[in-house]
């Protein structure tokens, strides 16, 4: 498989097959008949759709809403 920049990378067959057969429980027939796009969508259900890290403003808002506990808070 060639990346857009021309760097050659090996396709992670072991990981894809492990996820497909072990987690998605696909049959070999179904696995080999899927297109790469179908495989990507099926595997995204396993947690591949991560959300990006919060921006600084979002993080500051969360920190204001949920401040760390002080040592005095532990004594209660």
Buried (B, 14 or more C-beta within 10 A) or exposed (E): EEEEEEEEEEEEEEEBEEBBBEEBEBEEEBBEEBEEEEBEEBBEEEEEEEEEEEEEEEEEEEEEEEEEEEEEEEEE
